[in-house]
């Protein structure tokens, strides 16, 4: 009963604290997402180099397997497998763009003539 009374008397302060915590978690999440995207970009490049063309599902699984243990706890708490797959797809688009515009990167992953 005392807990309910405390909540009733201090609901505004509790709401403010909850909002502050939510804002902090969101800020950490957004900051870490940029780092994760850079890691995914590098991992997509390595997967392409190691596994080559025509192995899309295998490369996706390899990248997710490599990235998940390295994710910060905040990211793990809020990122579903589906969202992580979307992030890998975004990194793949960026990597494909790099392969098509930078011959040195294309030579690194040996994707000449690949799509």
N, CA, C and O atoms as a printed pandas DataFrame, in Angstrom:
     atom_number atom_name residue_name chain_id  residue_number  x_coord  y_coord  z_coord
0              1         N          UNK        A               1    0.825   -1.195    0.000
1              2        CA          UNK        A               1    0.000    0.000    0.000
2              3         C          UNK        A               1    0.868    1.258    0.000
3              4         O          UNK        A               1    0.535    2.254   -0.643
4              5         N          UNK        A               2    1.992    1.200    0.732
5              6        CA          UNK        A               2    2.884    2.358    0.776
6              7         C          UNK        A               2    3.494    2.636   -0.588
7              8         O          UNK        A               2    3.741    3.789   -0.943
8              9         N          UNK        A               3    3.735    1.575   -1.352
9             10        CA          UNK        A               3    4.312    1.761   -2.685
10            11         C          UNK        A               3    3.327    2.489   -3.587
11            12         O          UNK        A               3    3.712    3.402   -4.318
12            13         N          UNK        A               4    2.063    2.093   -3.540
13            14        CA          UNK        A               4    1.046    2.761   -4.359
14            15         C          UNK        A               4    0.889    4.218   -3.960
15            16         O          UNK        A               4    0.685    5.089   -4.806
16            17         N          UNK        A               5    0.986    4.469   -2.678
17            18        CA          UNK        A               5    0.877    5.846   -2.191
18            19         C          UNK        A               5    2.075    6.672   -2.673
19            20         O          UNK        A               5    1.923    7.822   -3.086
20            21         N          UNK        A               6    3.257    6.072   -2.613
21            22        CA          UNK        A               6    4.461    6.752   -3.088
22            23         C          UNK        A               6    4.338    7.073   -4.576
23            24         O          UNK        A               6    4.664    8.178   -5.010
24            25         N          UNK        A               7    3.864    6.094   -5.356
25            26        CA          UNK        A               7    3.686    6.306   -6.797
26            27         C          UNK        A               7    2.667    7.409   -7.059
27            28         O          UNK        A               7    2.882    8.260   -7.922
28            29         N          UNK        A               8    1.562    7.398   -6.322
29            30        CA          UNK        A               8    0.523    8.413   -6.505
30            31         C          UNK        A               8    1.037    9.805   -6.160
31            32         O          UNK        A               8    0.682   10.782   -6.819
32            33         N          UNK        A               9    1.864    9.896   -5.137
33            34        CA          UNK        A               9    2.373   11.207   -4.713
34            35         C          UNK        A               9    3.500   11.714   -5.608
35            36         O          UNK        A               9    3.694   12.923   -5.736
36            37         N          UNK        A              10    4.235   10.805   -6.221
37            38        CA          UNK        A              10    5.420   11.205   -6.993
38            39         C          UNK        A              10    5.359   10.760   -8.455
39            40         O          UNK        A              10    6.396   10.533   -9.077
40            41         N          UNK        A              11    4.165   10.637   -8.997
41            42        CA          UNK        A              11    4.028   10.144  -10.352
42            43         C          UNK        A              11    4.752   11.013  -11.367
43            44         O          UNK        A              11    5.309   10.496  -12.335
44            45         N          UNK        A              12    4.753   12.325  -11.162
45            46        CA          UNK        A              12    5.400   13.220  -12.110
46            47         C          UNK        A              12    6.920   13.042  -12.107
47            48         O          UNK        A              12    7.547   13.056  -13.166
48            49         N          UNK        A              13    7.505   12.879  -10.942
49            50        CA          UNK        A              13    8.940   12.647  -10.838
50            51         C          UNK        A              13    9.315   11.293  -11.437
51            52         O          UNK        A              13   10.324   11.179  -12.132
52            53         N          UNK        A              14    8.515   10.279  -11.173
53            54        CA          UNK        A              14    8.775    8.952  -11.731
54            55         C          UNK        A              14    8.662    8.966  -13.255
55            56         O          UNK        A              14    9.453    8.324  -13.946
56            57         N          UNK        A              15    7.689    9.689  -13.767
57            58        CA          UNK        A              15    7.527    9.805  -15.212
58            59         C          UNK        A              15    8.721   10.519  -15.833
59            60         O          UNK        A              15    9.209   10.119  -16.890
60            61         N          UNK        A              16    9.182   11.559  -15.186
61            62        CA          UNK        A              16   10.349   12.301  -15.663
62            63         C          UNK        A              16   11.588   11.406  -15.671
63            64         O          UNK        A              16   12.362   11.433  -16.627
64            65         N          UNK        A              17   11.780   10.621  -14.625
65            66        CA          UNK        A              17   12.918    9.692  -14.567
66            67         C          UNK        A              17   12.828    8.639  -15.664
67            68         O          UNK        A              17   13.835    8.312  -16.293
68            69         N          UNK        A              18   11.652    8.115  -15.894
69            70        CA          UNK        A              18   11.461    7.114  -16.946
70            71         C          UNK        A              18   11.775    7.715  -18.318
71            72         O          UNK        A              18   12.400    7.065  -19.155
72            73         N          UNK        A              19   11.344    8.941  -18.542
73            74        CA          UNK        A              19   11.621    9.609  -19.818
74            75         C          UNK        A              19   13.118    9.854  -19.989
75            76         O          UNK        A              19   13.658    9.679  -21.082
76            77         N          UNK        A              20   13.782   10.255  -18.917
77            78        CA          UNK        A              20   15.221   10.498  -18.984
78            79         C          UNK        A              20   15.980    9.202  -19.284
79            80         O          UNK        A              20   16.920    9.199  -20.079
80            81         N          UNK        A              21   15.575    8.123  -18.655
81            82        CA          UNK        A              21   16.219    6.828  -18.909
82            83         C          UNK        A              21   15.976    6.388  -20.347
83            84         O          UNK        A              21   16.890    5.895  -21.008
84            85         N          UNK        A              22   14.768    6.561  -20.830
85            86        CA          UNK        A              22   14.447    6.196  -22.211
86            87         C          UNK        A              22   15.275    7.025  -23.197
87            88         O          UNK        A              22   15.773    6.496  -24.190
88            89         N          UNK        A              23   15.420    8.314  -22.922
89            90        CA          UNK        A              23   16.217    9.179  -23.793
90            91         C          UNK        A              23   17.685    8.757  -23.785
91            92         O          UNK        A              23   18.339    8.774  -24.827
92            93         N          UNK        A              24   18.194    8.385  -22.640
93            94        CA          UNK        A              24   19.575    7.945  -22.526
94            95         C          UNK        A              24   19.802    6.645  -23.304
95            96         O          UNK        A              24   20.787    6.517  -24.031
96            97         N          UNK        A              25   18.899    5.694  -23.152
97            98        CA          UNK        A              25   19.005    4.431  -23.876
98            99         C          UNK        A              25   18.936    4.677  -25.377
99           100         O          UNK        A              25   19.690    4.075  -26.141
100          101         N          UNK        A              26   18.043    5.551  -25.800
101          102        CA          UNK        A              26   17.916    5.870  -27.219
102          103         C          UNK        A              26   19.202    6.510  -27.751
103          104         O          UNK        A              26   19.660    6.166  -28.841
104          105         N          UNK        A              27   19.778    7.431  -26.991
105          106        CA          UNK        A              27   21.012    8.095  -27.421
106          107         C          UNK        A              27   22.158    7.095  -27.550
107          108         O          UNK        A              27   22.927    7.149  -28.510
108          109         N          UNK        A              28   22.272    6.198  -26.599
109          110        CA          UNK        A              28   23.317    5.175  -26.661
110          111         C          UNK        A              28   23.078    4.259  -27.850
111          112         O          UNK        A              28   24.015    3.899  -28.563
112          113         N          UNK        A              29   21.821    3.882  -28.064
113          114        CA          UNK        A              29   21.463    3.015  -29.179
114          115         C          UNK        A              29   21.840    3.670  -30.502
115          116         O          UNK        A              29   22.460    3.030  -31.351
116          117         N          UNK        A              30   21.476    4.925  -30.685
117          118        CA          UNK        A              30   21.764    5.629  -31.938
118          119         C          UNK        A              30   23.260    5.782  -32.151
119          120         O          UNK        A              30   23.744    5.627  -33.272
120          121         N          UNK        A              31   23.996    6.085  -31.093
121          122        CA          UNK        A              31   25.442    6.226  -31.211
122          123         C          UNK        A              31   26.109    4.917  -31.574
123          124         O          UNK        A              31   27.032    4.891  -32.389
124          125         N          UNK        A              32   25.651    3.837  -30.979
125          126        CA          UNK        A              32   26.232    2.527  -31.254
126          127         C          UNK        A              32   25.846    2.005  -32.628
127          128         O          UNK        A              32   26.582    1.207  -33.208
128          129         N          UNK        A              33   24.722    2.430  -33.156
129          130        CA          UNK        A              33   24.294    1.939  -34.465
130          131         C          UNK        A              33   25.308    2.328  -35.536
131          132         O          UNK        A              33   25.595    1.536  -36.433
132          133         N          UNK        A              34   25.846    3.531  -35.449
133          134        CA          UNK        A              34   26.846    3.957  -36.422
134          135         C          UNK        A              34   28.080    3.068  -36.393
135          136         O          UNK        A              34   28.627    2.723  -37.440
136          137         N          UNK        A              35   28.512    2.704  -35.212
137          138        CA          UNK        A              35   29.664    1.810  -35.066
138          139         C          UNK        A              35   29.332    0.433  -35.632
139          140         O          UNK        A              35   30.144   -0.171  -36.334
140          141         N          UNK        A              36   28.148   -0.053  -35.324
141          142        CA          UNK        A              36   27.721   -1.364  -35.824
142          143         C          UNK        A              36   27.665   -1.361  -37.347
143          144         O          UNK        A              36   28.076   -2.336  -37.977
144          145         N          UNK        A              37   27.167   -0.291  -37.945
145          146        CA          UNK        A              37   27.074   -0.227  -39.406
146          147         C          UNK        A              37   28.465   -0.275  -40.041
147          148         O          UNK        A              37   28.643   -0.902  -41.086
148          149         N          UNK        A              38   29.440    0.372  -39.431
149          150        CA          UNK        A              38   30.808    0.319  -39.954
150          151         C          UNK        A              38   31.382   -1.093  -39.827
151          152         O          UNK        A              38   32.074   -1.568  -40.727
152          153         N          UNK        A              39   31.098   -1.752  -38.722
153          154        CA          UNK        A              39   31.546   -3.129  -38.542
154          155         C          UNK        A              39   30.897   -4.038  -39.584
155          156         O          UNK        A              39   31.559   -4.899  -40.163
156          157         N          UNK        A              40   29.600   -3.844  -39.819
157          158        CA          UNK        A              40   28.888   -4.658  -40.801
158          159         C          UNK        A              40   29.459   -4.456  -42.204
159          160         O          UNK        A              40   29.589   -5.415  -42.965
160          161         N          UNK        A              41   29.796   -3.227  -42.543
161          162        CA          UNK        A              41   30.379   -2.918  -43.846
162          163         C          UNK        A              41   31.663   -3.723  -44.046
163          164         O          UNK        A              41   31.859   -4.344  -45.090
164          165         N          UNK        A              42   32.527   -3.706  -43.043
165          166        CA          UNK        A              42   33.785   -4.448  -43.133
166          167         C          UNK        A              42   33.530   -5.952  -43.199
167          168         O          UNK        A              42   34.204   -6.662  -43.947
168          169         N          UNK        A              43   32.575   -6.437  -42.432
169          170        CA          UNK        A              43   32.279   -7.871  -42.426
170          171         C          UNK        A              43   31.661   -8.330  -43.742
171          172         O          UNK        A              43   31.923   -9.444  -44.195
172          173         N          UNK        A              44   30.843   -7.480  -44.357
173          174        CA          UNK        A              44   30.270   -7.805  -45.670
174          175         C          UNK        A              44   31.390   -7.916  -46.696
175          176         O          UNK        A              44   31.382   -8.821  -47.531
176          177         N          UNK        A              45   32.353   -7.001  -46.639
177          178        CA          UNK        A              45   33.495   -7.056  -47.557
178          179         C          UNK        A              45   34.260   -8.363  -47.382
179          180         O          UNK        A              45   34.594   -9.031  -48.360
180          181         N          UNK        A              46   34.533   -8.719  -46.144
181          182        CA          UNK        A              46   35.285   -9.946  -45.870
182          183         C          UNK        A              46   34.505  -11.189  -46.297
183          184         O          UNK        A              46   35.087  -12.129  -46.838
184          185         N          UNK        A              47   33.209  -11.200  -46.061
185          186        CA          UNK        A              47   32.390  -12.345  -46.459
186          187         C          UNK        A              47   32.388  -12.500  -47.977
187          188         O          UNK        A              47   32.450  -13.616  -48.493
188          189         N          UNK        A              48   32.316  -11.390  -48.681
189          190        CA          UNK        A              48   32.348  -11.448  -50.151
190          191         C          UNK        A              48   33.691  -11.983  -50.621
191          192         O          UNK        A              48   33.748  -12.792  -51.547
192          193         N          UNK        A              49   34.759  -11.545  -49.996
193          194        CA          UNK        A              49   36.093  -11.996  -50.375
194          195         C          UNK        A              49   36.256  -13.490  -50.096
195          196         O          UNK        A              49   36.812  -14.217  -50.920
196          197         N          UNK        A              50   35.778  -13.947  -48.948
197          198        CA          UNK        A              50   35.947  -15.340  -48.546
198          199         C          UNK        A              50   35.029  -16.299  -49.303
199          200         O          UNK        A              50   35.456  -17.377  -49.715
200          201         N          UNK        A              51   33.772  -15.903  -49.485
201          202        CA          UNK        A              51   32.769  -16.841  -49.994
202          203         C          UNK        A              51   32.405  -16.637  -51.458
203          204         O          UNK        A              51   31.884  -17.552  -52.097
204          205         N          UNK        A              52   32.671  -15.453  -51.999
205          206        CA          UNK        A              52   32.418  -15.213  -53.412
206          207         C          UNK        A              52   30.946  -15.044  -53.756
207          208         O          UNK        A              52   30.084  -14.948  -52.883
208          209         N          UNK        A              53   30.690  -15.011  -55.061
209          210        CA          UNK        A              53   29.342  -14.755  -55.570
210          211         C          UNK        A              53   28.463  -15.994  -55.458
211          212         O          UNK        A              53   28.956  -17.120  -55.397
212          213         N          UNK        A              54   27.150  -15.765  -55.432
213          214        CA          UNK        A              54   26.189  -16.849  -55.436
214          215         C          UNK        A              54   25.983  -17.519  -54.090
215          216         O          UNK        A              54   25.358  -18.577  -54.009
216          217         N          UNK        A              55   26.501  -16.914  -53.037
217          218        CA          UNK        A              55   26.374  -17.509  -51.702
218          219         C          UNK        A              55   25.729  -16.515  -50.737
219          220         O          UNK        A              55   26.146  -16.400  -49.584
220          221         N          UNK        A              56   24.722  -15.806  -51.210
221          222        CA          UNK        A              56   24.114  -14.735  -50.432
222          223         C          UNK        A              56   23.624  -15.144  -49.054
223          224         O          UNK        A              56   23.924  -14.472  -48.067
224          225         N          UNK        A              57   22.877  -16.234  -48.973
225          226        CA          UNK        A              57   22.344  -16.673  -47.682
226          227         C          UNK        A              57   23.471  -17.086  -46.736
227          228         O          UNK        A              57   23.414  -16.825  -45.534
228          229         N          UNK        A              58   24.485  -17.727  -47.290
229          230        CA          UNK        A              58   25.628  -18.147  -46.481
230          231         C          UNK        A              58   26.400  -16.935  -45.969
231          232         O          UNK        A              58   26.829  -16.908  -44.815
232          233         N          UNK        A              59   26.575  -15.935  -46.829
233          234        CA          UNK        A              59   27.278  -14.710  -46.415
234          235         C          UNK        A              59   26.483  -13.974  -45.342
235          236         O          UNK        A              59   27.061  -13.474  -44.377
236          237         N          UNK        A              60   25.170  -13.904  -45.503
237          238        CA          UNK        A              60   24.319  -13.253  -44.498
238          239         C          UNK        A              60   24.476  -13.945  -43.150
239          240         O          UNK        A              60   24.660  -13.288  -42.126
240          241         N          UNK        A              61   24.403  -15.258  -43.153
241          242        CA          UNK        A              61   24.543  -16.018  -41.904
242          243         C          UNK        A              61   25.930  -15.811  -41.289
243          244         O          UNK        A              61   26.059  -15.675  -40.073
244          245         N          UNK        A              62   26.956  -15.786  -42.124
245          246        CA          UNK        A              62   28.317  -15.602  -41.622
246          247         C          UNK        A              62   28.489  -14.230  -40.979
247          248         O          UNK        A              62   29.104  -14.105  -39.920
248          249         N          UNK        A              63   27.941  -13.202  -41.628
249          250        CA          UNK        A              63   28.066  -11.843  -41.090
250          251         C          UNK        A              63   27.311  -11.724  -39.765
251          252         O          UNK        A              63   27.830  -11.151  -38.808
252          253         N          UNK        A              64   26.106  -12.254  -39.704
253          254        CA          UNK        A              64   25.327  -12.179  -38.468
254          255         C          UNK        A              64   26.020  -12.959  -37.352
255          256         O          UNK        A              64   26.051  -12.517  -36.204
256          257         N          UNK        A              65   26.571  -14.117  -37.695
257          258        CA          UNK        A              65   27.279  -14.922  -36.696
258          259         C          UNK        A              65   28.498  -14.174  -36.148
259          260         O          UNK        A              65   28.808  -14.275  -34.961
260          261         N          UNK        A              66   29.183  -13.429  -37.008
261          262        CA          UNK        A              66   30.373  -12.676  -36.578
262          263         C          UNK        A              66   30.012  -11.427  -35.782
263          264         O          UNK        A              66   30.700  -11.079  -34.822
264          265         N          UNK        A              67   28.945  -10.758  -36.176
265          266        CA          UNK        A              67   28.629   -9.467  -35.551
266          267         C          UNK        A              67   27.947   -9.626  -34.201
267          268         O          UNK        A              67   28.205   -8.839  -33.290
268          269         N          UNK        A              68   27.092  -10.615  -34.051
269          270        CA          UNK        A              68   26.258  -10.682  -32.847
270          271         C          UNK        A              68   27.064  -10.704  -31.547
271          272         O          UNK        A              68   26.720   -9.962  -30.627
272          273         N          UNK        A              69   28.117  -11.513  -31.423
273          274        CA          UNK        A              69   28.866  -11.490  -30.157
274          275         C          UNK        A              69   29.558  -10.151  -29.880
275          276         O          UNK        A              69   29.892   -9.847  -28.735
276          277         N          UNK        A              70   29.767   -9.365  -30.919
277          278        CA          UNK        A              70   30.464   -8.087  -30.764
278          279         C          UNK        A              70   29.530   -6.920  -30.485
279          280         O          UNK        A              70   29.992   -5.819  -30.184
280          281         N          UNK        A              71   28.235   -7.142  -30.580
281          282        CA          UNK        A              71   27.271   -6.067  -30.374
282          283         C          UNK        A              71   27.270   -5.610  -28.918
283          284         O          UNK        A              71   27.362   -6.431  -28.006
284          285         N          UNK        A              72   27.166   -4.297  -28.702
285          286        CA          UNK        A              72   27.004   -3.796  -27.337
286          287         C          UNK        A              72   25.681   -4.305  -26.745
287          288         O          UNK        A              72   24.730   -4.574  -27.478
288          289         N          UNK        A              73   25.633   -4.430  -25.447
289          290        CA          UNK        A              73   24.458   -4.957  -24.761
290          291         C          UNK        A              73   23.211   -4.144  -25.100
291          292         O          UNK        A              73   22.131   -4.708  -25.279
292          293         N          UNK        A              74   23.356   -2.831  -25.188
293          294        CA          UNK        A              74   22.207   -1.974  -25.500
294          295         C          UNK        A              74   21.628   -2.336  -26.856
295          296         O          UNK        A              74   20.410   -2.381  -27.023
296          297         N          UNK        A              75   22.497   -2.595  -27.824
297          298        CA          UNK        A              75   22.026   -2.958  -29.157
298          299         C          UNK        A              75   21.342   -4.323  -29.112
299          300         O          UNK        A              75   20.264   -4.499  -29.681
300          301         N          UNK        A              76   21.968   -5.292  -28.433
301          302        CA          UNK        A              76   21.381   -6.635  -28.352
302          303         C          UNK        A              76   19.986   -6.602  -27.742
303          304         O          UNK        A              76   19.120   -7.390  -28.122
304          305         N          UNK        A              77   19.770   -5.697  -26.801
305          306        CA          UNK        A              77   18.477   -5.633  -26.123
306          307         C          UNK        A              77   17.363   -5.140  -27.043
307          308         O          UNK        A              77   16.197   -5.469  -26.824
308          309         N          UNK        A              78   17.701   -4.355  -28.070
309          310        CA          UNK        A              78   16.673   -3.724  -28.883
310          311         C          UNK        A              78   16.661   -4.148  -30.349
311          312         O          UNK        A              78   15.748   -3.771  -31.085
312          313         N          UNK        A              79   17.644   -4.918  -30.787
313          314        CA          UNK        A              79   17.738   -5.273  -32.198
314          315         C          UNK        A              79   17.265   -6.708  -32.406
315          316         O          UNK        A              79   17.791   -7.647  -31.809
316          317         N          UNK        A              80   16.273   -6.853  -33.255
317          318        CA          UNK        A              80   15.767   -8.181  -33.601
318          319         C          UNK        A              80   16.615   -8.743  -34.746
319          320         O          UNK        A              80   17.400   -8.022  -35.362
320          321         N          UNK        A              81   16.448  -10.015  -35.015
321          322        CA          UNK        A              81   17.174  -10.635  -36.119
322          323         C          UNK        A              81   16.779   -9.991  -37.448
323          324         O          UNK        A              81   17.618   -9.797  -38.327
324          325         N          UNK        A              82   15.504   -9.663  -37.583
325          326        CA          UNK        A              82   15.014   -9.038  -38.815
326          327         C          UNK        A              82   15.676   -7.666  -39.030
327          328         O          UNK        A              82   16.078   -7.334  -40.144
328          329         N          UNK        A              83   15.781   -6.885  -37.966
329          330        CA          UNK        A              83   16.412   -5.567  -38.083
330          331         C          UNK        A              83   17.893   -5.724  -38.410
331          332         O          UNK        A              83   18.435   -4.970  -39.217
332          333         N          UNK        A              84   18.544   -6.692  -37.791
333          334        CA          UNK        A              84   19.954   -6.935  -38.063
334          335         C          UNK        A              84   20.158   -7.334  -39.522
335          336         O          UNK        A              84   21.135   -6.920  -40.146
336          337         N          UNK        A              85   19.247   -8.133  -40.067
337          338        CA          UNK        A              85   19.321   -8.493  -41.484
338          339         C          UNK        A              85   19.168   -7.264  -42.371
339          340         O          UNK        A              85   19.852   -7.139  -43.387
340          341         N          UNK        A              86   18.274   -6.358  -41.992
341          342        CA          UNK        A              86   18.107   -5.125  -42.770
342          343         C          UNK        A              86   19.379   -4.286  -42.737
343          344         O          UNK        A              86   19.772   -3.699  -43.745
344          345         N          UNK        A              87   20.014   -4.235  -41.575
345          346        CA          UNK        A              87   21.271   -3.488  -41.466
346          347         C          UNK        A              87   22.355   -4.113  -42.343
347          348         O          UNK        A              87   23.138   -3.398  -42.968
348          349         N          UNK        A              88   22.399   -5.434  -42.391
349          350        CA          UNK        A              88   23.369   -6.119  -43.252
350          351         C          UNK        A              88   23.072   -5.766  -44.709
351          352         O          UNK        A              88   23.999   -5.537  -45.486
352          353         N          UNK        A              89   21.807   -5.719  -45.089
353          354        CA          UNK        A              89   21.442   -5.350  -46.453
354          355         C          UNK        A              89   21.868   -3.925  -46.779
355          356         O          UNK        A              89   22.323   -3.655  -47.891
356          357         N          UNK        A              90   21.727   -3.014  -45.827
357          358        CA          UNK        A              90   22.177   -1.634  -46.026
358          359         C          UNK        A              90   23.689   -1.600  -46.223
359          360         O          UNK        A              90   24.192   -0.900  -47.103
360          361         N          UNK        A              91   24.411   -2.360  -45.400
361          362        CA          UNK        A              91   25.873   -2.432  -45.535
362          363         C          UNK        A              91   26.259   -3.048  -46.875
363          364         O          UNK        A              91   27.250   -2.641  -47.482
364          365         N          UNK        A              92   25.491   -4.015  -47.336
365          366        CA          UNK        A              92   25.760   -4.647  -48.626
366          367         C          UNK        A              92   25.573   -3.662  -49.776
367          368         O          UNK        A              92   26.369   -3.645  -50.715
368          369         N          UNK        A              93   24.541   -2.854  -49.709
369          370        CA          UNK        A              93   24.322   -1.835  -50.747
370          371         C          UNK        A              93   25.507   -0.872  -50.790
371          372         O          UNK        A              93   25.993   -0.525  -51.866
372          373         N          UNK        A              94   25.967   -0.445  -49.621
373          374        CA          UNK        A              94   27.126    0.457  -49.562
374          375         C          UNK        A              94   28.371   -0.237  -50.111
375          376         O          UNK        A              94   29.161    0.380  -50.826
376          377         N          UNK        A              95   28.547   -1.507  -49.781
377          378        CA          UNK        A              95   29.706   -2.254  -50.268
378          379         C          UNK        A              95   29.653   -2.419  -51.788
379          380         O          UNK        A              95   30.662   -2.236  -52.470
380          381         N          UNK        A              96   28.483   -2.763  -52.315
381          382        CA          UNK        A              96   28.343   -2.909  -53.769
382          383         C          UNK        A              96   28.636   -1.597  -54.478
383          384         O          UNK        A              96   29.246   -1.586  -55.547
384          385         N          UNK        A              97   28.205   -0.501  -53.890
385          386        CA          UNK        A              97   28.502    0.808  -54.456
386          387         C          UNK        A              97   30.010    1.040  -54.471
387          388         O          UNK        A              97   30.556    1.543  -55.454
388          389         N          UNK        A              98   30.673    0.677  -53.391
389          390        CA          UNK        A              98   32.128    0.835  -53.322
390          391         C          UNK        A              98   32.819   -0.050  -54.353
391          392         O          UNK        A              98   33.789    0.377  -54.979
392          393         N          UNK        A              99   32.332   -1.284  -54.541
393          394        CA          UNK        A              99   32.941   -2.187  -55.519
394          395         C          UNK        A              99   32.828   -1.623  -56.927
395          396         O          UNK        A              99   33.746   -1.752  -57.737
396          397         N          UNK        A             100   31.693   -0.996  -57.208
397          398        CA          UNK        A             100   31.477   -0.508  -58.574
398          399         C          UNK        A             100   32.181    0.817  -58.850
399          400         O          UNK        A             100   32.421    1.155  -60.009
400          401         N          UNK        A             101   32.511    1.564  -57.817
401          402        CA          UNK        A             101   33.121    2.879  -58.035
402          403         C          UNK        A             101   34.609    2.929  -57.688
403          404         O          UNK        A             101   35.302    3.860  -58.098
404          405         N          UNK        A             102   35.106    1.953  -56.946
405          406        CA          UNK        A             102   36.500    1.967  -56.530
406          407         C          UNK        A             102   37.176    0.673  -56.988
407          408         O          UNK        A             102   36.926   -0.390  -56.420
408          409         N          UNK        A             103   38.025    0.758  -58.006
409          410        CA          UNK        A             103   38.657   -0.454  -58.524
410          411         C          UNK        A             103   39.568   -1.153  -57.520
411          412         O          UNK        A             103   39.753   -2.368  -57.594
412          413         N          UNK        A             104   40.135   -0.405  -56.590
413          414        CA          UNK        A             104   41.003   -1.030  -55.590
414          415         C          UNK        A             104   40.193   -1.905  -54.627
415          416         O          UNK        A             104   40.637   -2.985  -54.238
416          417         N          UNK        A             105   39.019   -1.435  -54.252
417          418        CA          UNK        A             105   38.154   -2.247  -53.386
418          419         C          UNK        A             105   37.647   -3.451  -54.163
419          420         O          UNK        A             105   37.587   -4.559  -53.630
420          421         N          UNK        A             106   37.282   -3.238  -55.421
421          422        CA          UNK        A             106   36.818   -4.355  -56.252
422          423         C          UNK        A             106   37.913   -5.409  -56.385
423          424         O          UNK        A             106   37.629   -6.606  -56.342
424          425         N          UNK        A             107   39.151   -4.977  -56.545
425          426        CA          UNK        A             107   40.260   -5.925  -56.645
426          427         C          UNK        A             107   40.471   -6.642  -55.312
427          428         O          UNK        A             107   40.804   -7.827  -55.285
428          429         N          UNK        A             108   40.279   -5.928  -54.224
429          430        CA          UNK        A             108   40.456   -6.538  -52.900
430          431         C          UNK        A             108   39.498   -7.700  -52.695
431          432         O          UNK        A             108   39.896   -8.767  -52.227
432          433         N          UNK        A             109   38.244   -7.491  -53.043
433          434        CA          UNK        A             109   37.273   -8.568  -52.847
434          435         C          UNK        A             109   37.101   -9.413  -54.110
435          436         O          UNK        A             109   36.326  -10.370  -54.124
436          437         N          UNK        A             110   37.837   -9.049  -55.180
437          438        CA          UNK        A             110   37.814   -9.790  -56.452
438          439         C          UNK        A             110   36.399   -9.952  -56.972
439          440         O          UNK        A             110   35.926  -11.072  -57.170
440          441         N          UNK        A             111   35.716   -8.823  -57.196
441          442        CA          UNK        A             111   34.340   -8.862  -57.690
442          443         C          UNK        A             111   34.229   -8.329  -59.114
443          444         O          UNK        A             111   33.142   -7.940  -59.542
444          445         N          UNK        A             112   35.333   -8.305  -59.848
445          446        CA          UNK        A             112   35.241   -7.845  -61.233
446          447         C          UNK        A             112   34.239   -8.706  -61.986
447          448         O          UNK        A             112   34.354   -9.932  -62.006
448          449         N          UNK        A             113   33.274   -8.071  -62.594
449          450        CA          UNK        A             113   32.273   -8.778  -63.381
450          451         C          UNK        A             113   31.151   -9.376  -62.550
451          452         O          UNK        A             113   30.196   -9.909  -63.115
452          453         N          UNK        A             114   31.234   -9.305  -61.226
453          454        CA          UNK        A             114   30.158   -9.832  -60.368
454          455         C          UNK        A             114   29.118   -8.750  -60.162
455          456         O          UNK        A             114   29.387   -7.564  -60.347
456          457         N          UNK        A             115   27.938   -9.171  -59.779
457          458        CA          UNK        A             115   26.889   -8.196  -59.454
458          459         C          UNK        A             115   26.507   -8.338  -58.031
459          460         O          UNK        A             115   25.638   -7.611  -57.550
